[in-house]
Amino acid sequence: MFNLEKWREEDGAAAVEYGLLVGLIAVFLITAMTNLGDKVGDTLDKAACKVSGKTWNDTTQTCA
């Protein structure tokens, strides 16, 4: 009929595997968003500098 012990053993292993997958996905997303956020911020800084009529200096990452 229905073997409860086998179901319990598989459920625990599956929960651990799903936990590991969620953890790895979270680490990947945090890393990707951090890097992407920095690049978007730099792009917006450059655009703001050009709109204001100033020149962007790539070496110092500032408007002049």
PDB file with SEQRES, HELIX, SHEET and CRYST1 records, atoms N, CA, C and O in Angstrom:
SEQRES   1 A   64  MET PHE ASN LEU GLU LYS TRP ARG GLU GLU ASP GLY ALA          
SEQRES   2 A   64  ALA ALA VAL GLU TYR GLY LEU LEU VAL GLY LEU ILE ALA          
SEQRES   3 A   64  VAL PHE LEU ILE THR ALA MET THR ASN LEU GLY ASP LYS          
SEQRES   4 A   64  VAL GLY ASP THR LEU ASP LYS ALA ALA CYS LYS VAL SER          
SEQRES   5 A   64  GLY LYS THR TRP ASN ASP THR THR GLN THR CYS ALA              
HELIX    1 AA1 LEU A    4  VAL A   51  1                                  48    
CRYST1    1.000    1.000    1.000  90.00  90.00  90.00 P 1           1          
ATOM      1  N   MET A   1       0.830  -1.188   0.000  1.00  0.00           N  
ATOM      2  CA  MET A   1       0.000   0.000   0.000  1.00  0.00           C  
ATOM      3  C   MET A   1       0.877   1.256   0.000  1.00  0.00           C  
ATOM      4  O   MET A   1       1.381   1.646  -1.053  1.00  0.00           O  
ATOM      5  N   PHE A   2       1.067   1.886   1.140  1.00  0.00           N  
ATOM      6  CA  PHE A   2       1.812   3.143   1.213  1.00  0.00           C  
ATOM      7  C   PHE A   2       2.914   3.011   2.253  1.00  0.00           C  
ATOM      8  O   PHE A   2       2.637   2.746   3.422  1.00  0.00           O  
ATOM      9  N   ASN A   3       4.165   3.195   1.832  1.00  0.00           N  
ATOM     10  CA  ASN A   3       5.304   3.046   2.729  1.00  0.00           C  
ATOM     11  C   ASN A   3       5.704   4.423   3.261  1.00  0.00           C  
ATOM     12  O   ASN A   3       6.333   5.208   2.553  1.00  0.00           O  
ATOM     13  N   LEU A   4       5.339   4.707   4.502  1.00  0.00           N  
ATOM     14  CA  LEU A   4       5.572   6.029   5.105  1.00  0.00           C  
ATOM     15  C   LEU A   4       7.054   6.282   5.384  1.00  0.00           C  
ATOM     16  O   LEU A   4       7.518   7.414   5.258  1.00  0.00           O  
ATOM     17  N   GLU A   5       7.802   5.238   5.761  1.00  0.00           N  
ATOM     18  CA  GLU A   5       9.220   5.418   6.074  1.00  0.00           C  
ATOM     19  C   GLU A   5      10.019   5.850   4.843  1.00  0.00           C  
ATOM     20  O   GLU A   5      10.873   6.732   4.937  1.00  0.00           O  
ATOM     21  N   LYS A   6       9.751   5.243   3.707  1.00  0.00           N  
ATOM     22  CA  LYS A   6      10.464   5.621   2.491  1.00  0.00           C  
ATOM     23  C   LYS A   6      10.149   7.064   2.103  1.00  0.00           C  
ATOM     24  O   LYS A   6      11.040   7.787   1.656  1.00  0.00           O  
ATOM     25  N   TRP A   7       8.923   7.488   2.261  1.00  0.00           N  
ATOM     26  CA  TRP A   7       8.509   8.854   1.930  1.00  0.00           C  
ATOM     27  C   TRP A   7       9.233   9.864   2.818  1.00  0.00           C  
ATOM     28  O   TRP A   7       9.643  10.921   2.338  1.00  0.00           O  
ATOM     29  N   ARG A   8       9.392   9.560   4.081  1.00  0.00           N  
ATOM     30  CA  ARG A   8      10.071  10.467   5.018  1.00  0.00           C  
ATOM     31  C   ARG A   8      11.550  10.622   4.647  1.00  0.00           C  
ATOM     32  O   ARG A   8      12.083  11.731   4.673  1.00  0.00           O  
ATOM     33  N   GLU A   9      12.206   9.524   4.306  1.00  0.00           N  
ATOM     34  CA  GLU A   9      13.625   9.585   3.947  1.00  0.00           C  
ATOM     35  C   GLU A   9      13.847  10.416   2.692  1.00  0.00           C  
ATOM     36  O   GLU A   9      14.770  11.229   2.652  1.00  0.00           O  
ATOM     37  N   GLU A  10      13.036  10.234   1.684  1.00  0.00           N  
ATOM     38  CA  GLU A  10      13.182  10.983   0.445  1.00  0.00           C  
ATOM     39  C   GLU A  10      12.834  12.455   0.629  1.00  0.00           C  
ATOM     40  O   GLU A  10      13.454  13.318   0.008  1.00  0.00           O  
ATOM     41  N   ASP A  11      11.871  12.746   1.459  1.00  0.00           N  
ATOM     42  CA  ASP A  11      11.459  14.125   1.674  1.00  0.00           C  
ATOM     43  C   ASP A  11      12.581  14.934   2.325  1.00  0.00           C  
ATOM     44  O   ASP A  11      12.807  16.083   1.946  1.00  0.00           O  
ATOM     45  N   GLY A  12      13.279  14.358   3.291  1.00  0.00           N  
ATOM     46  CA  GLY A  12      14.375  15.057   3.948  1.00  0.00           C  
ATOM     47  C   GLY A  12      15.514  15.359   2.990  1.00  0.00           C  
ATOM     48  O   GLY A  12      16.078  16.453   3.006  1.00  0.00           O  
ATOM     49  N   ALA A  13      15.849  14.385   2.156  1.00  0.00           N  
ATOM     50  CA  ALA A  13      16.917  14.585   1.179  1.00  0.00           C  
ATOM     51  C   ALA A  13      16.513  15.641   0.157  1.00  0.00           C  
ATOM     52  O   ALA A  13      17.330  16.474  -0.236  1.00  0.00           O  
ATOM     53  N   ALA A  14      15.276  15.608  -0.268  1.00  0.00           N  
ATOM     54  CA  ALA A  14      14.806  16.585  -1.248  1.00  0.00           C  
ATOM     55  C   ALA A  14      14.830  17.990  -0.654  1.00  0.00           C  
ATOM     56  O   ALA A  14      15.182  18.951  -1.339  1.00  0.00           O  
ATOM     57  N   ALA A  15      14.458  18.108   0.612  1.00  0.00           N  
ATOM     58  CA  ALA A  15      14.446  19.417   1.257  1.00  0.00           C  
ATOM     59  C   ALA A  15      15.857  19.994   1.332  1.00  0.00           C  
ATOM     60  O   ALA A  15      16.048  21.190   1.116  1.00  0.00           O  
ATOM     61  N   VAL A  16      16.832  19.165   1.633  1.00  0.00           N  
ATOM     62  CA  VAL A  16      18.223  19.624   1.694  1.00  0.00           C  
ATOM     63  C   VAL A  16      18.692  20.048   0.307  1.00  0.00           C  
ATOM     64  O   VAL A  16      19.352  21.077   0.166  1.00  0.00           O  
ATOM     65  N   GLU A  17      18.361  19.271  -0.708  1.00  0.00           N  
ATOM     66  CA  GLU A  17      18.764  19.612  -2.071  1.00  0.00           C  
ATOM     67  C   GLU A  17      18.125  20.925  -2.512  1.00  0.00           C  
ATOM     68  O   GLU A  17      18.790  21.778  -3.098  1.00  0.00           O  
ATOM     69  N   TYR A  18      16.845  21.082  -2.233  1.00  0.00           N  
ATOM     70  CA  TYR A  18      16.173  22.333  -2.593  1.00  0.00           C  
ATOM     71  C   TYR A  18      16.763  23.514  -1.829  1.00  0.00           C  
ATOM     72  O   TYR A  18      16.891  24.607  -2.381  1.00  0.00           O  
ATOM     73  N   GLY A  19      17.117  23.308  -0.583  1.00  0.00           N  
ATOM     74  CA  GLY A  19      17.746  24.370   0.203  1.00  0.00           C  
ATOM     75  C   GLY A  19      19.074  24.792  -0.388  1.00  0.00           C  
ATOM     76  O   GLY A  19      19.378  25.983  -0.456  1.00  0.00           O  
ATOM     77  N   LEU A  20      19.868  23.820  -0.818  1.00  0.00           N  
ATOM     78  CA  LEU A  20      21.153  24.134  -1.453  1.00  0.00           C  
ATOM     79  C   LEU A  20      20.949  24.882  -2.763  1.00  0.00           C  
ATOM     80  O   LEU A  20      21.663  25.843  -3.051  1.00  0.00           O  
ATOM     81  N   LEU A  21      19.982  24.447  -3.552  1.00  0.00           N  
ATOM     82  CA  LEU A  21      19.704  25.142  -4.816  1.00  0.00           C  
ATOM     83  C   LEU A  21      19.268  26.582  -4.575  1.00  0.00           C  
ATOM     84  O   LEU A  21      19.731  27.496  -5.257  1.00  0.00           O  
ATOM     85  N   VAL A  22      18.391  26.784  -3.620  1.00  0.00           N  
ATOM     86  CA  VAL A  22      17.930  28.141  -3.315  1.00  0.00           C  
ATOM     87  C   VAL A  22      19.094  28.999  -2.841  1.00  0.00           C  
ATOM     88  O   VAL A  22      19.194  30.167  -3.219  1.00  0.00           O  
ATOM     89  N   GLY A  23      19.970  28.441  -2.025  1.00  0.00           N  
ATOM     90  CA  GLY A  23      21.136  29.179  -1.554  1.00  0.00           C  
ATOM     91  C   GLY A  23      22.067  29.576  -2.683  1.00  0.00           C  
ATOM     92  O   GLY A  23      22.539  30.712  -2.726  1.00  0.00           O  
ATOM     93  N   LEU A  24      22.337  28.660  -3.594  1.00  0.00           N  
ATOM     94  CA  LEU A  24      23.205  28.960  -4.732  1.00  0.00           C  
ATOM     95  C   LEU A  24      22.579  29.999  -5.656  1.00  0.00           C  
ATOM     96  O   LEU A  24      23.271  30.889  -6.151  1.00  0.00           O  
ATOM     97  N   ILE A  25      21.290  29.892  -5.886  1.00  0.00           N  
ATOM     98  CA  ILE A  25      20.607  30.874  -6.727  1.00  0.00           C  
ATOM     99  C   ILE A  25      20.655  32.243  -6.068  1.00  0.00           C  
ATOM    100  O   ILE A  25      20.852  33.247  -6.753  1.00  0.00           O  
ATOM    101  N   ALA A  26      20.480  32.305  -4.751  1.00  0.00           N  
ATOM    102  CA  ALA A  26      20.530  33.585  -4.041  1.00  0.00           C  
ATOM    103  C   ALA A  26      21.916  34.218  -4.162  1.00  0.00           C  
ATOM    104  O   ALA A  26      22.027  35.421  -4.399  1.00  0.00           O  
ATOM    105  N   VAL A  27      22.960  33.426  -4.001  1.00  0.00           N  
ATOM    106  CA  VAL A  27      24.326  33.952  -4.126  1.00  0.00           C  
ATOM    107  C   VAL A  27      24.557  34.483  -5.540  1.00  0.00           C  
ATOM    108  O   VAL A  27      25.132  35.557  -5.715  1.00  0.00           O  
ATOM    109  N   PHE A  28      24.109  33.735  -6.544  1.00  0.00           N  
ATOM    110  CA  PHE A  28      24.264  34.172  -7.928  1.00  0.00           C  
ATOM    111  C   PHE A  28      23.516  35.482  -8.168  1.00  0.00           C  
ATOM    112  O   PHE A  28      24.065  36.401  -8.774  1.00  0.00           O  
ATOM    113  N   LEU A  29      22.283  35.578  -7.705  1.00  0.00           N  
ATOM    114  CA  LEU A  29      21.487  36.790  -7.932  1.00  0.00           C  
ATOM    115  C   LEU A  29      22.083  38.007  -7.223  1.00  0.00           C  
ATOM    116  O   LEU A  29      22.118  39.100  -7.787  1.00  0.00           O  
ATOM    117  N   ILE A  30      22.544  37.819  -6.007  1.00  0.00           N  
ATOM    118  CA  ILE A  30      23.139  38.940  -5.265  1.00  0.00           C  
ATOM    119  C   ILE A  30      24.393  39.435  -5.985  1.00  0.00           C  
ATOM    120  O   ILE A  30      24.594  40.641  -6.128  1.00  0.00           O  
ATOM    121  N   THR A  31      25.236  38.505  -6.437  1.00  0.00           N  
ATOM    122  CA  THR A  31      26.453  38.885  -7.160  1.00  0.00           C  
ATOM    123  C   THR A  31      26.123  39.597  -8.465  1.00  0.00           C  
ATOM    124  O   THR A  31      26.725  40.620  -8.790  1.00  0.00           O  
ATOM    125  N   ALA A  32      25.171  39.056  -9.205  1.00  0.00           N  
ATOM    126  CA  ALA A  32      24.800  39.653 -10.487  1.00  0.00           C  
ATOM    127  C   ALA A  32      24.208  41.043 -10.297  1.00  0.00           C  
ATOM    128  O   ALA A  32      24.544  41.968 -11.036  1.00  0.00           O  
ATOM    129  N   MET A  33      23.330  41.194  -9.310  1.00  0.00           N  
ATOM    130  CA  MET A  33      22.706  42.502  -9.088  1.00  0.00           C  
ATOM    131  C   MET A  33      23.707  43.536  -8.599  1.00  0.00           C  
ATOM    132  O   MET A  33      23.605  44.708  -8.960  1.00  0.00           O  
ATOM    133  N   THR A  34      24.660  43.129  -7.796  1.00  0.00           N  
ATOM    134  CA  THR A  34      25.683  44.050  -7.320  1.00  0.00           C  
ATOM    135  C   THR A  34      26.526  44.560  -8.487  1.00  0.00           C  
ATOM    136  O   THR A  34      26.750  45.763  -8.625  1.00  0.00           O  
ATOM    137  N   ASN A  35      26.986  43.639  -9.319  1.00  0.00           N  
ATOM    138  CA  ASN A  35      27.805  44.040 -10.473  1.00  0.00           C  
ATOM    139  C   ASN A  35      27.008  44.864 -11.466  1.00  0.00           C  
ATOM    140  O   ASN A  35      27.505  45.863 -11.986  1.00  0.00           O  
ATOM    141  N   LEU A  36      25.794  44.462 -11.729  1.00  0.00           N  
ATOM    142  CA  LEU A  36      24.953  45.199 -12.669  1.00  0.00           C  
ATOM    143  C   LEU A  36      24.612  46.581 -12.111  1.00  0.00           C  
ATOM    144  O   LEU A  36      24.587  47.560 -12.856  1.00  0.00           O  
ATOM    145  N   GLY A  37      24.353  46.665 -10.823  1.00  0.00           N  
ATOM    146  CA  GLY A  37      24.043  47.959 -10.205  1.00  0.00           C  
ATOM    147  C   GLY A  37      25.187  48.944 -10.323  1.00  0.00           C  
ATOM    148  O   GLY A  37      24.969  50.128 -10.579  1.00  0.00           O  
ATOM    149  N   ASP A  38      26.409  48.459 -10.137  1.00  0.00           N  
ATOM    150  CA  ASP A  38      27.578  49.329 -10.280  1.00  0.00           C  
ATOM    151  C   ASP A  38      27.707  49.846 -11.704  1.00  0.00           C  
ATOM    152  O   ASP A  38      27.993  51.024 -11.915  1.00  0.00           O  
ATOM    153  N   LYS A  39      27.497  48.975 -12.676  1.00  0.00           N  
ATOM    154  CA  LYS A  39      27.618  49.379 -14.075  1.00  0.00           C  
ATOM    155  C   LYS A  39      26.516  50.364 -14.461  1.00  0.00           C  
ATOM    156  O   LYS A  39      26.769  51.328 -15.183  1.00  0.00           O  
ATOM    157  N   VAL A  40      25.322  50.129 -13.991  1.00  0.00           N  
ATOM    158  CA  VAL A  40      24.214  51.048 -14.285  1.00  0.00           C  
ATOM    159  C   VAL A  40      24.478  52.400 -13.640  1.00  0.00           C  
ATOM    160  O   VAL A  40      24.216  53.438 -14.249  1.00  0.00           O  
ATOM    161  N   GLY A  41      24.992  52.402 -12.417  1.00  0.00           N  
ATOM    162  CA  GLY A  41      25.327  53.650 -11.744  1.00  0.00           C  
ATOM    163  C   GLY A  41      26.378  54.442 -12.490  1.00  0.00           C  
ATOM    164  O   GLY A  41      26.264  55.661 -12.618  1.00  0.00           O  
ATOM    165  N   ASP A  42      27.412  53.758 -12.989  1.00  0.00           N  
ATOM    166  CA  ASP A  42      28.449  54.434 -13.767  1.00  0.00           C  
ATOM    167  C   ASP A  42      27.873  55.031 -15.051  1.00  0.00           C  
ATOM    168  O   ASP A  42      28.204  56.157 -15.424  1.00  0.00           O  
ATOM    169  N   THR A  43      27.016  54.274 -15.716  1.00  0.00           N  
ATOM    170  CA  THR A  43      26.400  54.763 -16.951  1.00  0.00           C  
ATOM    171  C   THR A  43      25.544  55.996 -16.686  1.00  0.00           C  
ATOM    172  O   THR A  43      25.573  56.950 -17.463  1.00  0.00           O  
ATOM    173  N   LEU A  44      24.788  55.982 -15.604  1.00  0.00           N  
ATOM    174  CA  LEU A  44      23.949  57.137 -15.271  1.00  0.00           C  
ATOM    175  C   LEU A  44      24.802  58.354 -14.896  1.00  0.00           C  
ATOM    176  O   LEU A  44      24.447  59.486 -15.223  1.00  0.00           O  
ATOM    177  N   ASP A  45      25.916  58.122 -14.214  1.00  0.00           N  
ATOM    178  CA  ASP A  45      26.828  59.225 -13.886  1.00  0.00           C  
ATOM    179  C   ASP A  45      27.391  59.869 -15.159  1.00  0.00           C  
ATOM    180  O   ASP A  45      27.469  61.092 -15.266  1.00  0.00           O  
ATOM    181  N   LYS A  46      27.780  59.023 -16.120  1.00  0.00           N  
ATOM    182  CA  LYS A  46      28.305  59.538 -17.389  1.00  0.00           C  
ATOM    183  C   LYS A  46      27.235  60.330 -18.137  1.00  0.00           C  
ATOM    184  O   LYS A  46      27.513  61.398 -18.683  1.00  0.00           O  
ATOM    185  N   ALA A  47      26.019  59.806 -18.159  1.00  0.00           N  
ATOM    186  CA  ALA A  47      24.925  60.484 -18.859  1.00  0.00           C  
ATOM    187  C   ALA A  47      24.614  61.822 -18.200  1.00  0.00           C  
ATOM    188  O   ALA A  47      24.394  62.814 -18.895  1.00  0.00           O  
ATOM    189  N   ALA A  48      24.591  61.864 -16.872  1.00  0.00           N  
ATOM    190  CA  ALA A  48      24.321  63.120 -16.168  1.00  0.00           C  
ATOM    191  C   ALA A  48      25.407  64.144 -16.457  1.00  0.00           C  
ATOM    192  O   ALA A  48      25.123  65.335 -16.586  1.00  0.00           O  
ATOM    193  N   CYS A  49      26.634  63.693 -16.556  1.00  0.00           N  
ATOM    194  CA  CYS A  49      27.744  64.588 -16.852  1.00  0.00           C  
ATOM    195  C   CYS A  49      27.600  65.185 -18.247  1.00  0.00           C  
ATOM    196  O   CYS A  49      27.793  66.386 -18.436  1.00  0.00           O  
ATOM    197  N   LYS A  50      27.264  64.352 -19.214  1.00  0.00           N  
ATOM    198  CA  LYS A  50      27.112  64.833 -20.591  1.00  0.00           C  
ATOM    199  C   LYS A  50      25.917  65.767 -20.720  1.00  0.00           C  
ATOM    200  O   LYS A  50      25.981  66.757 -21.449  1.00  0.00           O  
ATOM    201  N   VAL A  51      24.835  65.463 -20.024  1.00  0.00           N  
ATOM    202  CA  VAL A  51      23.643  66.314 -20.086  1.00  0.00           C  
ATOM    203  C   VAL A  51      23.938  67.687 -19.492  1.00  0.00           C  
ATOM    204  O   VAL A  51      23.411  68.694 -19.966  1.00  0.00           O  
ATOM    205  N   SER A  52      24.768  67.736 -18.468  1.00  0.00           N  
ATOM    206  CA  SER A  52      25.091  69.006 -17.832  1.00  0.00           C  
ATOM    207  C   SER A  52      26.107  69.817 -18.635  1.00  0.00           C  
ATOM    208  O   SER A  52      26.406  70.958 -18.282  1.00  0.00           O  
ATOM    209  N   GLY A  53      26.644  69.230 -19.720  1.00  0.00           N  
ATOM    210  CA  GLY A  53      27.572  69.946 -20.584  1.00  0.00           C  
ATOM    211  C   GLY A  53      29.016  69.829 -20.152  1.00  0.00           C  
ATOM    212  O   GLY A  53      29.871  70.556 -20.658  1.00  0.00           O  
ATOM    213  N   LYS A  54      29.304  68.943 -19.241  1.00  0.00           N  
ATOM    214  CA  LYS A  54      30.674  68.759 -18.777  1.00  0.00           C  
ATOM    215  C   LYS A  54      31.298  67.553 -19.479  1.00  0.00           C  
ATOM    216  O   LYS A  54      30.631  66.848 -20.237  1.00  0.00           O  
ATOM    217  N   THR A  55      32.582  67.327 -19.218  1.00  0.00           N  
ATOM    218  CA  THR A  55      33.311  66.219 -19.824  1.00  0.00           C  
ATOM    219  C   THR A  55      33.582  65.148 -18.781  1.00  0.00           C  
ATOM    220  O   THR A  55      34.015  65.447 -17.669  1.00  0.00           O  
ATOM    221  N   TRP A  56      33.324  63.900 -19.147  1.00  0.00           N  
ATOM    222  CA  TRP A  56      33.555  62.772 -18.241  1.00  0.00           C  
ATOM    223  C   TRP A  56      35.007  62.334 -18.331  1.00  0.00           C  
ATOM    224  O   TRP A  56      35.531  62.132 -19.427  1.00  0.00           O  
ATOM    225  N   ASN A  57      35.664  62.186 -17.176  1.00  0.00           N  
ATOM    226  CA  ASN A  57      37.039  61.739 -17.111  1.00  0.00           C  
ATOM    227  C   ASN A  57      37.046  60.267 -16.676  1.00  0.00           C  
ATOM    228  O   ASN A  57      36.743  59.964 -15.522  1.00  0.00           O  
ATOM    229  N   ASP A  58      37.389  59.351 -17.593  1.00  0.00           N  
ATOM    230  CA  ASP A  58      37.379  57.915 -17.277  1.00  0.00           C  
ATOM    231  C   ASP A  58      38.422  57.536 -16.240  1.00  0.00           C  
ATOM    232  O   ASP A  58      38.217  56.586 -15.485  1.00  0.00           O  
ATOM    233  N   THR A  59      39.514  58.243 -16.186  1.00  0.00           N  
ATOM    234  CA  THR A  59      40.584  57.904 -15.252  1.00  0.00           C  
ATOM    235  C   THR A  59      40.156  58.141 -13.800  1.00  0.00           C  
ATOM    236  O   THR A  59      40.358  57.288 -12.936  1.00  0.00           O  
ATOM    237  N   THR A  60      39.567  59.307 -13.546  1.00  0.00           N  
ATOM    238  CA  THR A  60      39.168  59.628 -12.174  1.00  0.00           C  
ATOM    239  C   THR A  60      37.701  59.345 -11.895  1.00  0.00           C  
ATOM    240  O   THR A  60      37.252  59.463 -10.755  1.00  0.00           O  
ATOM    241  N   GLN A  61      36.946  58.970 -12.931  1.00  0.00           N  
ATOM    242  CA  GLN A  61      35.518  58.671 -12.798  1.00  0.00           C  
ATOM    243  C   GLN A  61      34.733  59.872 -12.252  1.00  0.00           C  
ATOM    244  O   GLN A  61      33.842  59.724 -11.416  1.00  0.00           O  
ATOM    245  N   THR A  62      35.091  61.066 -12.750  1.00  0.00           N  
ATOM    246  CA  THR A  62      34.412  62.286 -12.306  1.00  0.00           C  
ATOM    247  C   THR A  62      34.100  63.181 -13.493  1.00  0.00           C  
ATOM    248  O   THR A  62      34.616  62.991 -14.594  1.00  0.00           O  
ATOM    249  N   CYS A  63      33.243  64.162 -13.240  1.00  0.00           N  
ATOM    250  CA  CYS A  63      32.913  65.176 -14.241  1.00  0.00           C  
ATOM    251  C   CYS A  63      33.890  66.333 -14.101  1.00  0.00           C  
ATOM    252  O   CYS A  63      34.280  66.708 -12.995  1.00  0.00           O  
ATOM    253  N   ALA A  64      34.274  66.887 -15.238  1.00  0.00           N  
ATOM    254  CA  ALA A  64      35.188  68.038 -15.174  1.00  0.00           C  
ATOM    255  C   ALA A  64      34.666  69.145 -16.073  1.00  0.00           C  
ATOM    256  O   ALA A  64      35.283  70.206 -16.168  1.00  0.00           O  
TER     257      ALA A  64                                                      
END                                                                             
